[in-house]
């Protein structure tokens, strides 16, 4: 004895197909954010940059979370680090149309606000780290930079 009516027997495969189709139409999950990493030109600092939102949107503001370390450690108490970031298009010889602002959270952590890439193409995130420290009553200032490549 068959417990399903002929109508249900015909409709069930269609309902299952429609359910599977709807499940496959779900928006894709956002790509996993992979930080950009680099070592400064003179080897003084390691820099890690996370982009928010990722990927970088064209002609819309975005932020960067920057982590700077020296030999894997944050600055010592007698050291002070300052970070400056700019977007640069090496193929065009120009940068962004705005100046980004940097917030210092301490321990080598910074947030860069107001980044905006106004054209598609090859960009560099240029991170300048300035270290100020006192050695034997002298103020020492050193800087070093790292460039990280980004394509839009």
Secondary structure by P-SEA (a helix, b strand, c coil): cccccaaaaaaaaaaaaaaaaaaaacccccccbbbbbbbcccccbbbbbbbccccccccbbbbbbbbbbcccccccccbbbbbbbbbbcccccccccbbbbbbbccccbbbbcccccccccbbbbbbbbbbbbbcccbbbbbbbbbbbbbcc
